Amino acid sequence: MHQKTHSSVPRSYKNPLFLINHTFAMLRDNLSRLVRRNWGASKKREKLESHLWIYVAWRNYVRPITNRNHTQTAAMVAGLCPRMLEVTDLLAVRMFETKRAQRRAAESR
């Protein structure tokens, strides 16, 4: 269902657009490719997508869910992970194939 929200509605947590506005603000603040300081933005969609997935994994599995609760992550609360991961845990597995591996896979088909 589509719902219109007037621009004069206060931008507090009661605003129906709060969650999406807050999420986008966090993305702009935490993803260097989205920061508007210079022209150093993503030029390729694939690079931005890779960066975004790394951020999503960090946000849900490494970063504590709140500043007051330093012992749980969003993934722990959702029951997806039994413990907080370290950055080294997150980066231990290669998530994206290199171009060389992609070419080999395409040639073998």
Secondary structure per residue as TSV (DSSP state, phi and psi in degrees):
chain	resnum	aa	ss	phi	psi
A	1	M	-	360.0	131.8
A	2	H	-	-86.0	134.8
A	3	Q	-	-130.5	132.4
A	4	K	-	-92.7	141.4
A	5	T	-	-125.4	122.5
A	6	H	-	-69.8	145.7
A	7	S	T	-68.1	-16.9
A	8	S	T	-85.0	-5.6
A	9	V	S	-66.6	131.3
A	10	P	-	-55.6	142.1
A	11	R	-	-89.3	61.6
A	12	S	S	-105.7	-179.3
A	13	Y	T	-65.8	-14.3
A	14	K	T	-81.2	-15.5
A	15	N	S	-68.7	132.0
A	16	P	T	-60.5	-21.9
A	17	L	T	-91.6	1.4
A	18	F	H	-57.7	-47.9
A	19	L	H	-60.7	-45.4
A	20	I	H	-71.7	-40.0
A	21	N	H	-63.1	-40.9
A	22	H	H	-66.0	-42.3
A	23	T	H	-62.0	-46.4
A	24	F	H	-64.8	-38.3
A	25	A	H	-63.3	-41.8
A	26	M	H	-64.9	-40.1
A	27	L	H	-61.9	-45.7
A	28	R	H	-62.9	-35.2
A	29	D	H	-76.4	-35.8
A	30	N	H	-100.1	-18.7
A	31	L	-	-101.1	113.8
A	32	S	G	-59.8	-28.1
A	33	R	G	-70.9	-17.7
A	34	L	G	-103.4	-5.3
A	35	V	-	-70.7	136.2
A	36	R	T	-96.1	38.9
A	37	R	T	-81.2	-32.6
A	38	N	S	-151.3	-166.8
A	39	W	S	-87.2	9.1
A	40	G	-	-78.7	43.0
A	41	A	-	-84.9	167.7
A	42	S	-	-64.0	131.7
A	43	K	S	-100.4	-18.2
A	44	K	S	-121.3	132.6
A	45	R	H	-58.7	-38.7
A	46	E	H	-63.0	-38.2
A	47	K	H	-66.8	-42.4
A	48	L	H	-64.0	-41.9
A	49	E	H	-63.1	-43.0
A	50	S	H	-61.3	-45.6
A	51	H	H	-62.3	-40.8
A	52	L	H	-64.1	-41.8
A	53	W	H	-66.5	-35.3
A	54	I	H	-64.8	-42.2
A	55	Y	H	-62.0	-43.8
A	56	V	H	-60.7	-44.1
A	57	A	H	-63.5	-44.7
A	58	W	I	-62.6	-44.9
A	59	R	I	-62.6	-36.5
A	60	N	I	-94.0	-26.5
A	61	Y	I	-112.2	-23.4
A	62	V	I	-109.3	-47.5
A	63	R	S	-73.3	132.9
A	64	P	B	-58.8	149.0
A	65	I	S	-66.2	-34.0
A	66	T	S	-140.8	167.7
A	67	N	S	-69.5	-27.4
A	68	R	S	-84.0	-28.3
A	69	N	-	-107.6	94.4
A	70	H	-	-89.9	5.6
A	71	T	S	-108.2	-5.9
A	72	Q	-	-131.7	147.1
A	73	T	B	-109.5	170.3
A	74	A	H	-61.7	-37.0
A	75	A	H	-66.5	-35.1
A	76	M	H	-67.4	-43.3
A	77	V	H	-63.4	-37.4
A	78	A	T	-78.7	-6.5
A	79	G	T	80.3	19.4
A	80	L	S	-90.0	-20.1
A	81	C	-	-146.8	134.2
A	82	P	S	-78.1	-16.3
A	83	R	S	-146.3	165.9
A	84	M	-	-72.5	134.7
A	85	L	-	-88.0	152.3
A	86	E	-	-89.8	161.8
A	87	V	H	-59.2	-37.7
A	88	T	H	-63.5	-34.9
A	89	D	H	-63.6	-42.3
A	90	L	H	-65.6	-39.5
A	91	L	H	-92.0	1.4
A	92	A	S	-70.6	-28.9
A	93	V	S	-108.0	131.0
A	94	R	-	-75.3	119.9
A	95	M	-	-88.1	-29.8
A	96	F	S	-119.5	138.7
A	97	E	-	-74.1	147.0
A	98	T	-	-75.0	164.0
A	99	K	H	-62.0	-35.4
A	100	R	H	-61.9	-45.8
A	101	A	H	-65.1	-36.6
A	102	Q	H	-65.5	-40.1
A	103	R	H	-65.8	-42.4
A	104	R	H	-61.7	-41.6
A	105	A	H	-64.2	-39.5
A	106	A	H	-69.4	-36.6
A	107	E	H	-70.4	-30.7
A	108	S	H	-79.6	-10.1
A	109	R	-	-80.3	360.0
